[in-house]
Amino acid sequence: MRSHLISLITLVLILLSTGLARAHKIDSMEFDFRESPESWILEGELDLTYMLPEFRGDPDAEALSRKEMMELPTEDWSIVHEKIEKTVKKLLAFTFADQDLPFSVSFPDFDKTPLLLPEEQQDVALITLRLSLEPRAGPGTLTLFWLDDLDAQLIIIPEKGDPYIALPGGEISLLAVDESGESTQEGEVGLFAWIKSGFAHVVPLGADHILFILGIFLLCPRLKPLLGQSLLFTLAHSITLTMAVKGWVSFNTTYIEILIATSIAWIGIENLWLKKVGRRRIILILAFGLLHGLGFASVLGEILKSVDSSRHVLPLVGFNIGVEIAQVAILVVAWIVMRYLKSWEKPIQILGSIAIAAAGILWMIERIGTLS
């Protein structure tokens, strides 16, 4: 029984590394939101691969090429448009005064001759979508429902104020119209939505971050010192996350991801010979925290790329708080489990550290392979 349980725990740790994938994945969809007496409009540049049903959720799907897509004949594009429109209407729904509100989809890129899709790094194909809704008389609230099933977040950038964010299954109140017809943009986002976003980027989306935190835990599974280490790690990655999102530092994302994998492998290997948490481990946690902050920046920076820097405070504060809450939750759950398995603590520490080191090495190999 004991050997089977330890093997199961080790297997679970290794399975967390399934986030390795080569698959093309996006973290968010963004729309600018503007209103006028004639229409309420959301417009954004969306990942074309993500919008086509034959690629959505496919773990082996690679990003479509912008260059190749611009060479498609007109008749093929009409089919693509139809598929995208169906996808959009599965992902988004609107209500006003609790009544369903229909919307139309158009493709502004095709107003250009010749066709010119939005530019993106690494030749990734994007397409501009414009969603138009007919304004309604008040009183009532325009509410957007985000129905995605692939863990992407929806970001709405209003003309004024902070960006709105919704996780899959969530909703955003975009504006309220009173009896006189006056409208007010009042997204129900606040700090809590960004806290949820930071939490979600660790649990369940951040397999590499989870393994790093568990690696810290396995050296010394004592709750009080672990909470201090977690806070230090958060403070460190908050610094580099802020610097990167603000554009004060720049970096190659692939190299950072390789170094993050290296940090995971290193923590797992070091656990096999360190006897206690000392100055060396504290310095490493600080250094690796700075590194992981750059990894988070590739996510949050993408989300906030269209948002004025003066509107970054709320997302940065909320996201970092969410990450810290997720880390503490992981540590508390791991501590509870370890207390229950107290008599097996040593083999769990050894086998768990080996599993974490193996996952880190696998990530390194995978990510180095993307450089070629």
VOPAGU-2260 file (C-alpha; in pm, 1 decimal, decimal comma):
REM VOPAGU-2260
SITE   aa  ch    i         X         Y         Z
SITE  MET   A    0       0,0       0,0       0,0
SITE  ARG   A    1     276,4     242,0      99,1
SITE  SER   A    2     479,5     190,3    -217,8
SITE  HIS   A    3     169,5     227,0    -435,5
SITE  LEU   A    4      72,1     555,2    -269,5
SITE  ILE   A    5     421,2     703,1    -304,2
SITE  SER   A    6     431,1     598,6    -668,4
SITE  LEU   A    7      93,8     764,1    -722,5
SITE  ILE   A    8     215,4    1091,1    -569,1
SITE  THR   A    9     524,4    1082,3    -788,5
SITE  LEU   A   10     311,3    1017,0   -1095,7
SITE  VAL   A   11      85,4    1312,1   -1013,5
SITE  LEU   A   12     387,8    1540,7    -991,3
SITE  ILE   A   13     515,1    1420,2   -1327,5
SITE  LEU   A   14     172,4    1459,1   -1486,1
SITE  LEU   A   15     177,5    1826,1   -1390,0
SITE  SER   A   16     441,8    1858,8   -1660,3
SITE  THR   A   17     185,9    1792,8   -1930,6
SITE  GLY   A   18     185,3    2167,9   -1986,6
SITE  LEU   A   19     494,4    2106,7   -2201,9
SITE  ALA   A   20     300,6    2100,8   -2520,0
SITE  ARG   A   21     410,3    2232,7   -2854,4
SITE  ALA   A   22      46,9    2323,1   -2913,3
SITE  HIS   A   23     -41,6    2675,8   -3011,8
SITE  LYS   A   24    -222,1    2825,4   -2713,2
SITE  ILE   A   25    -340,7    3174,2   -2629,6
SITE  ASP   A   26    -397,8    3319,6   -2285,4
SITE  SER   A   27    -644,1    3593,9   -2369,6
SITE  MET   A   28    -871,1    3755,3   -2623,4
SITE  GLU   A   29    -893,8    4134,7   -2630,2
SITE  PHE   A   30   -1155,8    4375,7   -2758,9
SITE  ASP   A   31   -1167,7    4754,2   -2750,8
SITE  PHE   A   32   -1512,6    4874,8   -2650,4
SITE  ARG   A   33   -1662,9    5199,5   -2770,1
SITE  GLU   A   34   -2014,1    5338,1   -2784,1
SITE  SER   A   35   -2198,8    5589,2   -2998,2
SITE  PRO   A   36   -2565,1    5677,2   -3054,6
SITE  GLU   A   37   -2560,7    5450,4   -3362,2
SITE  SER   A   38   -2390,3    5140,0   -3223,3
SITE  TRP   A   39   -2206,3    4966,9   -2944,3
SITE  ILE   A   40   -1887,3    4821,4   -3091,2
SITE  LEU   A   41   -1624,1    4573,4   -2975,7
SITE  GLU   A   42   -1321,8    4537,2   -3200,6
SITE  GLY   A   43   -1007,8    4330,2   -3161,5
SITE  GLU   A   44    -732,5    4136,1   -3335,9
SITE  LEU   A   45    -793,1    3767,8   -3268,2
SITE  ASP   A   46    -576,8    3463,5   -3323,1
SITE  LEU   A   47    -702,8    3294,7   -3639,4
SITE  THR   A   48    -596,6    2945,3   -3531,3
SITE  TYR   A   49    -791,4    2985,5   -3208,0
SITE  MET   A   50   -1106,5    3090,2   -3391,8
SITE  LEU   A   51   -1127,9    2801,3   -3639,5
SITE  PRO   A   52   -1309,9    2493,5   -3504,0
SITE  GLU   A   53   -1078,1    2242,2   -3673,9
SITE  PHE   A   54    -784,8    2373,7   -3465,8
SITE  ARG   A   55    -949,0    2472,1   -3136,4
SITE  GLY   A   56    -842,0    2243,3   -2855,8
SITE  ASP   A   57    -612,0    2038,2   -3079,5
SITE  PRO   A   58    -295,5    1968,9   -2873,2
SITE  ASP   A   59     -89,7    1931,2   -3190,6
SITE  ALA   A   60    -218,3    2240,2   -3371,6
SITE  GLU   A   61      42,0    2492,3   -3480,0
SITE  ALA   A   62     -23,8    2858,6   -3547,4
SITE  LEU   A   63    -147,1    2943,3   -3894,7
SITE  SER   A   64      91,5    3150,9   -4102,9
SITE  ARG   A   65      -4,9    3512,7   -4172,2
SITE  LYS   A   66     177,6    3505,9   -4503,4
SITE  GLU   A   67       4,5    3187,8   -4619,9
SITE  MET   A   68    -339,9    3300,5   -4505,7
SITE  MET   A   69    -311,4    3625,9   -4702,5
SITE  GLU   A   70    -259,9    3416,2   -5014,6
SITE  LEU   A   71    -593,5    3231,7   -4978,0
SITE  PRO   A   72    -839,4    3284,4   -5264,5
SITE  THR   A   73   -1160,4    3479,4   -5196,2
SITE  GLU   A   74   -1382,8    3170,6   -5200,3
SITE  ASP   A   75   -1176,5    3007,7   -4926,0
SITE  TRP   A   76   -1198,0    3320,3   -4711,9
SITE  SER   A   77   -1576,9    3316,7   -4729,5
SITE  ILE   A   78   -1570,7    2972,8   -4565,0
SITE  VAL   A   79   -1323,9    3097,2   -4301,8
SITE  HIS   A   80   -1549,6    3394,2   -4223,6
SITE  GLU   A   81   -1847,7    3167,3   -4173,0
SITE  LYS   A   82   -1654,7    2941,3   -3935,6
SITE  ILE   A   83   -1519,9    3235,5   -3734,8
SITE  GLU   A   84   -1863,7    3389,3   -3698,7
SITE  LYS   A   85   -2002,8    3060,8   -3565,5
SITE  THR   A   86   -1716,5    3038,1   -3316,0
SITE  VAL   A   87   -1766,3    3395,9   -3196,8
SITE  LYS   A   88   -2135,3    3334,3   -3137,3
SITE  LYS   A   89   -2050,7    3027,3   -2929,8
SITE  LEU   A   90   -1795,9    3219,6   -2722,0
SITE  LEU   A   91   -1987,0    3542,6   -2662,3
SITE  ALA   A   92   -2339,1    3637,2   -2566,4
SITE  PHE   A   93   -2492,7    3972,1   -2474,3
SITE  THR   A   94   -2798,1    4080,7   -2281,3
SITE  PHE   A   95   -2955,8    4418,9   -2218,5
SITE  ALA   A   96   -3204,1    4455,4   -1934,1
SITE  ASP   A   97   -3180,2    4074,4   -1902,0
SITE  GLN   A   98   -3299,0    4023,6   -2261,2
SITE  ASP   A   99   -3080,6    3854,6   -2524,6
SITE  LEU   A  100   -2916,9    4110,0   -2752,0
SITE  PRO   A  101   -2808,9    3994,8   -3101,0
SITE  PHE   A  102   -2487,9    4119,5   -3260,0
SITE  SER   A  103   -2333,1    4120,2   -3605,8
SITE  VAL   A  104   -1977,4    4022,9   -3699,7
SITE  SER   A  105   -1768,4    4198,3   -3964,0
SITE  PHE   A  106   -1407,7    4176,1   -4081,5
SITE  PRO   A  107   -1245,0    4520,1   -4130,4
SITE  ASP   A  108    -924,3    4371,4   -4277,6
SITE  PHE   A  109   -1119,2    4292,9   -4593,0
SITE  ASP   A  110   -1199,6    4659,0   -4648,8
SITE  LYS   A  111    -837,8    4690,0   -4758,2
SITE  THR   A  112    -713,9    4613,1   -5107,8
SITE  PRO   A  113    -509,5    4402,5   -5118,3
SITE  LEU   A  114    -592,6    4211,8   -4800,7
SITE  LEU   A  115    -360,6    4297,5   -4513,5
SITE  LEU   A  116    -392,6    4096,4   -4192,6
SITE  PRO   A  117    -258,0    4247,2   -3868,6
SITE  GLU   A  118     114,4    4204,1   -3819,4
SITE  GLU   A  119     238,6    3977,0   -3543,2
SITE  GLN   A  120     567,2    3824,2   -3433,2
SITE  GLN   A  121     667,7    3487,5   -3578,6
SITE  ASP   A  122     423,6    3514,0   -3871,5
SITE  VAL   A  123     119,5    3423,5   -3658,2
SITE  ALA   A  124    -208,0    3486,5   -3842,8
SITE  LEU   A  125    -444,6    3731,0   -3673,3
SITE  ILE   A  126    -773,7    3867,3   -3799,2
SITE  THR   A  127    -961,2    4182,4   -3697,6
SITE  LEU   A  128   -1316,5    4125,0   -3575,8
SITE  ARG   A  129   -1578,0    4392,3   -3520,8
SITE  LEU   A  130   -1887,3    4308,1   -3319,7
SITE  SER   A  131   -2173,8    4555,5   -3356,1
SITE  LEU   A  132   -2479,3    4582,5   -3132,5
SITE  GLU   A  133   -2776,4    4811,2   -3177,4
SITE  PRO   A  134   -2811,4    5045,8   -2876,3
SITE  ARG   A  135   -3125,4    5004,3   -2668,7
SITE  ALA   A  136   -3322,3    5257,9   -2467,6
SITE  GLY   A  137   -3286,2    5238,3   -2092,4
SITE  PRO   A  138   -3311,1    5162,0   -1824,2
SITE  GLY   A  139   -3088,9    4856,8   -1845,4
SITE  THR   A  140   -2737,0    4716,7   -1833,8
SITE  LEU   A  141   -2538,1    4578,7   -2126,3
SITE  THR   A  142   -2383,2    4254,4   -2004,2
SITE  LEU   A  143   -2132,3    4037,1   -2188,4
SITE  PHE   A  144   -2100,7    3662,8   -2116,1
SITE  TRP   A  145   -1771,7    3483,8   -2186,8
SITE  LEU   A  146   -1837,6    3116,4   -2267,2
SITE  ASP   A  147   -1490,3    2996,8   -2368,5
SITE  ASP   A  148   -1393,9    2635,5   -2290,9
SITE  LEU   A  149   -1016,8    2661,0   -2349,0
SITE  ASP   A  150    -909,0    2863,3   -2043,2
SITE  ALA   A  151    -847,9    3192,5   -2225,8
SITE  GLN   A  152    -940,8    3514,3   -2048,9
SITE  LEU   A  153   -1145,3    3788,6   -2209,3
SITE  ILE   A  154   -1010,0    4143,1   -2182,3
SITE  ILE   A  155   -1230,3    4440,5   -2268,1
SITE  ILE   A  156   -1055,3    4775,9   -2302,1
SITE  PRO   A  157   -1298,1    5069,5   -2266,1
SITE  GLU   A  158   -1232,2    5419,1   -2393,0
SITE  LYS   A  159   -1179,0    5531,2   -2034,0
SITE  GLY   A  160   -1106,1    5359,5   -1705,6
SITE  ASP   A  161    -949,0    5026,4   -1618,9
SITE  PRO   A  162    -966,4    4723,1   -1848,8
SITE  TYR   A  163   -1237,0    4467,7   -1772,8
SITE  ILE   A  164   -1152,3    4099,2   -1743,6
SITE  ALA   A  165   -1357,8    3779,8   -1741,6
SITE  LEU   A  166   -1250,1    3420,6   -1687,7
SITE  PRO   A  167   -1431,5    3142,9   -1878,7
SITE  GLY   A  168   -1790,5    3126,5   -1761,5
SITE  GLY   A  169   -1772,7    3484,5   -1634,4
SITE  GLU   A  170   -1950,3    3802,1   -1731,8
SITE  ILE   A  171   -1883,5    4175,6   -1758,4
SITE  SER   A  172   -2130,2    4461,9   -1720,6
SITE  LEU   A  173   -2010,6    4694,4   -1995,7
SITE  LEU   A  174   -2242,0    4991,3   -1947,2
SITE  ALA   A  175   -2563,9    5103,2   -1786,0
SITE  VAL   A  176   -2831,6    5315,5   -1954,9
SITE  ASP   A  177   -3070,9    5516,9   -1739,2
SITE  GLU   A  178   -3429,2    5619,4   -1817,3
SITE  SER   A  179   -3314,4    5939,2   -1988,2
SITE  GLY   A  180   -3092,1    5744,3   -2228,7
SITE  GLU   A  181   -2764,6    5851,3   -2066,8
SITE  SER   A  182   -2509,1    5570,2   -2050,9
SITE  THR   A  183   -2226,5    5504,2   -1809,7
SITE  GLN   A  184   -1945,3    5254,7   -1860,9
SITE  GLU   A  185   -1915,5    5059,3   -1538,5
SITE  GLY   A  186   -1742,9    4728,2   -1582,5
SITE  GLU   A  187   -1772,4    4506,9   -1278,9
SITE  VAL   A  188   -1406,6    4419,1   -1278,3
SITE  GLY   A  189   -1232,1    4576,4    -981,3
SITE  LEU   A  190    -941,8    4426,4    -796,5
SITE  PHE   A  191   -1110,1    4090,0    -737,5
SITE  ALA   A  192   -1125,6    3997,3   -1106,8
SITE  TRP   A  193    -752,8    4055,4   -1147,9
SITE  ILE   A  194    -687,7    3854,1    -830,3
SITE  LYS   A  195    -882,4    3567,0    -989,1
SITE  SER   A  196    -674,4    3608,3   -1304,7
SITE  GLY   A  197    -346,3    3582,1   -1110,8
SITE  PHE   A  198    -476,3    3279,5    -920,2
SITE  ALA   A  199    -585,1    3107,3   -1243,4
SITE  HIS   A  200    -242,3    3156,9   -1399,8
SITE  VAL   A  201     -99,4    2940,4   -1121,7
SITE  VAL   A  202    -392,2    2705,6   -1051,7
SITE  PRO   A  203    -471,1    2537,1   -1281,1
SITE  LEU   A  204    -274,2    2691,7   -1570,5
SITE  GLY   A  205      75,8    2726,6   -1426,0
SITE  ALA   A  206     212,8    2372,8   -1409,0
SITE  ASP   A  207     572,3    2498,0   -1404,4
SITE  HIS   A  208     495,3    2744,0   -1123,6
SITE  ILE   A  209     316,1    2473,3    -923,6
SITE  LEU   A  210     614,8    2240,8    -949,6
SITE  PHE   A  211     855,0    2514,2    -839,1
SITE  ILE   A  212     643,5    2587,3    -530,3
SITE  LEU   A  213     621,8    2215,9    -450,4
SITE  GLY   A  214     998,8    2194,2    -490,8
SITE  ILE   A  215    1039,3    2463,4    -226,2
SITE  PHE   A  216     793,6    2276,6      -5,3
SITE  LEU   A  217     968,0    1939,8     -26,7
SITE  LEU   A  218    1298,7    2060,4     119,0
SITE  CYS   A  219    1134,0    2178,3     440,1
SITE  PRO   A  220     760,7    2096,5     468,1
SITE  ARG   A  221     700,5    2332,9     759,8
SITE  LEU   A  222     426,5    2588,1     707,3
SITE  LYS   A  223     563,9    2898,4     882,2
SITE  PRO   A  224     900,2    2921,8     700,1
SITE  LEU   A  225     728,3    2823,6     374,3
SITE  LEU   A  226     491,2    3121,1     392,0
SITE  GLY   A  227     791,1    3352,3     430,1
SITE  GLN   A  228     962,1    3193,1     129,7
SITE  SER   A  229     642,6    3223,8     -74,5
SITE  LEU   A  230     613,4    3594,0       9,4
SITE  LEU   A  231     979,0    3651,4     -85,5
SITE  PHE   A  232     922,3    3470,3    -414,9
SITE  THR   A  233     614,3    3685,5    -486,2
SITE  LEU   A  234     794,0    4010,0    -403,6
SITE  ALA   A  235    1075,5    3910,5    -638,8
SITE  HIS   A  236     854,7    3820,5    -933,2
SITE  SER   A  237     641,0    4131,3    -870,4
SITE  ILE   A  238     947,8    4346,8    -937,0
SITE  THR   A  239    1036,4    4195,4   -1274,0
SITE  LEU   A  240     672,2    4155,3   -1373,3
SITE  THR   A  241     614,8    4527,1   -1320,7
SITE  MET   A  242     937,2    4625,1   -1498,4
SITE  ALA   A  243     857,3    4409,1   -1800,0
SITE  VAL   A  244     491,3    4512,4   -1831,2
SITE  LYS   A  245     596,5    4877,2   -1809,2
SITE  GLY   A  246     851,5    4816,8   -2084,6
SITE  TRP   A  247    1150,7    4900,8   -1868,9
SITE  VAL   A  248    1315,3    4567,9   -1954,7
SITE  SER   A  249    1284,3    4346,8   -2261,6
SITE  PHE   A  250    1366,4    3980,2   -2307,8
SITE  ASN   A  251    1335,3    3680,5   -2535,5
SITE  THR   A  252    1037,1    3479,2   -2410,0
SITE  THR   A  253    1175,6    3143,4   -2522,2
SITE  TYR   A  254    1503,0    3194,4   -2336,3
SITE  ILE   A  255    1312,6    3292,6   -2022,2
SITE  GLU   A  256    1097,5    2979,1   -2047,2
SITE  ILE   A  257    1412,6    2766,2   -2080,6
SITE  LEU   A  258    1561,5    2930,9   -1771,6
SITE  ILE   A  259    1236,1    2877,8   -1576,6
SITE  ALA   A  260    1251,3    2507,2   -1663,6
SITE  THR   A  261    1613,6    2508,9   -1547,3
SITE  SER   A  262    1509,7    2664,2   -1215,1
SITE  ILE   A  263    1258,0    2384,3   -1159,9
SITE  ALA   A  264    1511,9    2115,2   -1240,4
SITE  TRP   A  265    1769,2    2285,3   -1016,1
SITE  ILE   A  266    1534,8    2308,1    -715,7
SITE  GLY   A  267    1442,5    1940,1    -751,8
SITE  ILE   A  268    1805,2    1828,4    -779,0
SITE  GLU   A  269    1926,0    2054,4    -498,0
SITE  ASN   A  270    1662,3    1908,7    -265,7
SITE  LEU   A  271    1844,1    1574,7    -287,0
SITE  TRP   A  272    2153,8    1702,0    -108,2
SITE  LEU   A  273    2048,9    2008,6      94,3
SITE  LYS   A  274    1959,6    1931,9     454,0
SITE  LYS   A  275    1787,5    2258,5     547,8
SITE  VAL   A  276    1682,6    2598,0     420,5
SITE  GLY   A  277    1981,4    2827,3     447,3
SITE  ARG   A  278    2110,1    3148,5     298,3
SITE  ARG   A  279    2187,9    2977,3     -32,7
SITE  ARG   A  280    1827,3    2857,6     -80,2
SITE  ILE   A  281    1685,0    3198,8      15,1
SITE  ILE   A  282    1907,3    3370,2    -243,9
SITE  LEU   A  283    1801,0    3116,0    -505,6
SITE  ILE   A  284    1432,3    3171,8    -428,8
SITE  LEU   A  285    1486,9    3545,7    -470,5
SITE  ALA   A  286    1677,7    3500,4    -797,5
SITE  PHE   A  287    1434,0    3248,7    -940,7
SITE  GLY   A  288    1145,0    3473,3    -833,9
SITE  LEU   A  289    1290,3    3750,8   -1049,3
SITE  LEU   A  290    1310,7    3501,6   -1334,3
SITE  HIS   A  291     954,7    3374,5   -1294,2
SITE  GLY   A  292     832,0    3733,9   -1293,0
SITE  LEU   A  293     957,2    3767,9   -1649,3
SITE  GLY   A  294     763,9    3451,2   -1734,3
SITE  PHE   A  295     442,8    3600,0   -1593,5
SITE  ALA   A  296     517,7    3918,9   -1786,1
SITE  SER   A  297     487,5    3733,2   -2114,9
SITE  VAL   A  298     126,4    3659,0   -2013,8
SITE  LEU   A  299      19,9    3981,6   -1843,2
SITE  GLY   A  300     219,2    4194,4   -2087,5
SITE  GLU   A  301      24,9    4039,0   -2374,5
SITE  ILE   A  302    -302,3    4105,8   -2195,8
SITE  LEU   A  303    -212,2    4469,5   -2128,3
SITE  LYS   A  304     -31,6    4549,1   -2453,1
SITE  SER   A  305    -316,2    4771,5   -2573,4
SITE  VAL   A  306    -373,6    4936,6   -2235,4
SITE  ASP   A  307    -220,4    5272,9   -2151,5
SITE  SER   A  308      52,4    5240,8   -1887,4
SITE  SER   A  309    -141,4    5473,6   -1655,9
SITE  ARG   A  310    -405,5    5198,7   -1626,8
SITE  HIS   A  311    -167,1    4919,1   -1526,2
SITE  VAL   A  312    -178,5    4961,1   -1147,7
SITE  LEU   A  313    -498,7    4768,3   -1078,9
SITE  PRO   A  314    -408,0    4469,1   -1301,5
SITE  LEU   A  315     -53,7    4446,5   -1159,9
SITE  VAL   A  316    -161,5    4464,6    -796,1
SITE  GLY   A  317    -450,5    4221,7    -839,2
SITE  PHE   A  318    -254,0    3973,7   -1049,1
SITE  ASN   A  319      31,5    3956,0    -795,8
SITE  ILE   A  320    -208,1    3912,4    -503,9
SITE  GLY   A  321    -379,3    3629,1    -693,8
SITE  VAL   A  322     -47,0    3457,6    -758,2
SITE  GLU   A  323      46,8    3478,3    -389,5
SITE  ILE   A  324    -292,0    3339,2    -279,0
SITE  ALA   A  325    -248,7    3048,4    -522,9
SITE  GLN   A  326     100,9    2977,8    -391,1
SITE  VAL   A  327     -18,8    2978,3     -31,5
SITE  ALA   A  328    -309,1    2749,2    -125,4
SITE  ILE   A  329     -65,9    2501,2    -284,8
SITE  LEU   A  330     159,6    2507,9      21,4
SITE  VAL   A  331    -128,1    2464,1     267,1
SITE  VAL   A  332    -274,5    2170,2      73,6
SITE  ALA   A  333      70,6    2007,8      42,5
SITE  TRP   A  334     132,0    2062,0     415,3
SITE  ILE   A  335    -200,2    1901,6     508,5
SITE  VAL   A  336    -126,5    1601,6     285,3
SITE  MET   A  337     223,3    1567,1     430,0
SITE  ARG   A  338      89,6    1574,4     785,8
SITE  TYR   A  339    -145,0    1290,0     696,2
SITE  LEU   A  340     147,5    1096,9     544,1
SITE  LYS   A  341     395,6    1199,1     814,1
SITE  SER   A  342     550,9     854,0     847,9
SITE  TRP   A  343     634,4     856,7     474,6
SITE  GLU   A  344     775,7    1209,3     466,0
SITE  LYS   A  345    1131,5    1119,5     367,8
SITE  PRO   A  346    1054,5     895,5      68,1
SITE  ILE   A  347     796,2    1147,1     -52,5
SITE  GLN   A  348    1057,7    1422,8     -32,1
SITE  ILE   A  349    1308,5    1217,2    -230,5
SITE  LEU   A  350    1074,2    1078,3    -495,2
SITE  GLY   A  351     887,0    1408,7    -526,9
SITE  SER   A  352    1210,4    1600,2    -580,0
SITE  ILE   A  353    1323,6    1349,6    -842,6
SITE  ALA   A  354     988,5    1387,6   -1022,2
SITE  ILE   A  355    1014,8    1768,0   -1014,9
SITE  ALA   A  356    1372,1    1758,2   -1142,9
SITE  ALA   A  357    1268,0    1520,7   -1422,6
SITE  ALA   A  358     980,0    1748,8   -1523,8
SITE  GLY   A  359    1213,4    2049,9   -1528,2
SITE  ILE   A  360    1462,5    1865,5   -1748,3
SITE  LEU   A  361    1184,6    1758,9   -1986,0
SITE  TRP   A  362    1070,4    2119,8   -2010,0
SITE  MET   A  363    1426,4    2231,3   -2082,8
SITE  ILE   A  364    1457,5    1982,6   -2368,6
SITE  GLU   A  365    1116,4    2074,2   -2505,9
SITE  ARG   A  366    1179,9    2447,7   -2497,8
SITE  ILE   A  367    1533,7    2429,0   -2630,8
SITE  GLY   A  368    1385,9    2232,1   -2922,2
SITE  THR   A  369    1166,8    2530,8   -3014,2
SITE  LEU   A  370    1479,4    2737,8   -3084,8
SITE  SER   A  371    1567,2    2533,1   -3393,1
